[in-house]
Amino acid sequence: MIGVIFSYINEIVEVRIDGSNCLFRTQQFGGALCPLDNLRIDKHGALKEFPDLKDNPDWKKITIQRFKDKMKTMNTETERMNYLINDLKKYGYIPIRFQRSGHRPVKIKQ
């Protein structure tokens, strides 16, 4: 299991990778880890990644499924987390702490 804590504007977001499962924790869920299906997804951000979904009424479901499929193509948790860190940095998320297998979190150097 790998976890990374991100800072985004005035919010703290935790992402955990456990095998091929990707879980998120934000303040809006009261500290509970939840799968991607329950998160707010910005339509403009999804359309930047997948412009073919512009007129599709099921854009959110398809975006989530494509993300899950992408995560399954990667072989290790470290590879999945590196992908997420690089992808979320593009949208203004700043990684601040990294944690592996329940060990103490380590500060990430910027």
C-alpha positions, 0 to 999 in steps of 0.5 A, a space after each residue: 500500500 502506498 499513500 500520498 498527501 496532496 495540497 490543493 488550494 486550501 484543501 488536503 487530499 490523500 490518495 492511496 494505492 492498494 494493488 490496483 485499487 485507488 482510493 481518495 480521502 478529502 474533507 468532504 467525505 469526513 475522513 473516509 476513504 472512497 473510490 473514484 466513483 464518488 468524487 466530483 469530476 470536473 467536466 472541463 478537465 475530463 474533456 481535456 483528457 478525452 475530447 471524444 466525450 464532449 456530447 456523451 451524456 455518460 461522460 463521467 462513467 466513461 471517464 472513470 472506467 478509462 482511468 481504472 483501465 489505465 491503472 490496471 495496465 501498470 504493473 506496480 503500485 509505485 508506477 501507479 502512484 508516479 503516474 498519479 503524482 505527475 497527472 495531478 501536478 498538472 492540475 495544481 495538486 502539490 504532493 507534500 507527504 509520501 507513505 509506504 506500507 503503513 510506515 511513517 510519512 516522509 516529506 516530499 522535496 519540491 
